[in-house]
């Protein structure tokens, strides 16, 4: 996408789908992470080749369950994890070639990969660019060694110090980073120091998240055992509400609660989750939504490779799912298109009634079938979304 002065209005698109591929291995599993992943150290995964063969098998199996996928077009592919940058580039290349051979592929296909700072190098970015990867997202979280230690992250000072130089000279223009705030032991100024560092570089995409306490993680166990403290909620609220205006001054559009992009540089793949578009989820621990049905794969790499994907799917419930996804967007969208496409008449009426109440409270604007939240809705968002469901 080229940079544009007009704000994009998101709308229903029915002829496309995305593919998410989960690579489950990391150098070290972070304490706060609730995605399925396994820390295996610096070396490659012993079962990497087998895993990639299983990806192809799963794609073929899912297509046998949903033959209409052959009539849709892939316009996004996202390699996530875990740490997909640990896998050999040639394996990603072969998987992309397989997808191209099996499906219709859009000319402007977005191919994203998540990279950890310890893997990032000019050489790796060159490799990625050569195989067609055109979007890179780096999980920085913080540049503060104390904060990284708190999060249980691997830290390579040399890689962190060279990160900006590598990204600003990347052959791949669509680059972004993740930053986290509300980490106990760090000050508000520590987060803003990190943010300023990357804002000055003008990176086109910034994901700015608050640290959350997720059940089943090492971090949640440490909090329960009083070894660590919970996230700093007051600091998080303060930063969350200050970010939209700050980011706007630097030329970024706020398009989802935690995501900011220069115009035209939004994550097309992540927008699928928020605009209720179908996507294949491939790999251990991956989730997918195809033709009104959801599924999840086992959170075990060995079991995933041994077991044929089941033909059991859960029907989605549009009334709740549309609210939980679409209404996280802070850029404008054609709300009437979405509710008329996916909801029954009764649910449509409830949505429209609730949205008009929001407008009366000054929380959103609606005009010509286009909805947009106002900043005043931000801290109330979870409760507002729930009110449209019940």
Protein Blocks (a to p, Z undefined) as FASTA:
>chain_A
ZZdfbdcdddddfkbccdddddfbdfbdcfklcbdcddebjbdcfklmmmmmmmmmmmmm
mmmmmmmlmmpccfbdcddedjfklpcfklmmmmmmmmmmmpccdfklccdddddfklgc
fklmmmmmmnopabdcddfkpacfklmmmnopacdfklmmmmmmmmmmcfblbgcdddde
hiehiafklmmmmmmmmmmnopabdcdddddddehiaklmmmmnopaccddfklmmmmmm
mmmmmmmmnopacfbfklccdehiacfklmmmmnopacddedehiacdeehiacddddbf
klmmmpccdfbdcdddfklmmmmmmmmpcbdcdfklmmmmmpcfklmmmmmmmmmmmmmn
opacceehiacddfklmmmmmmmmmmmmZZ
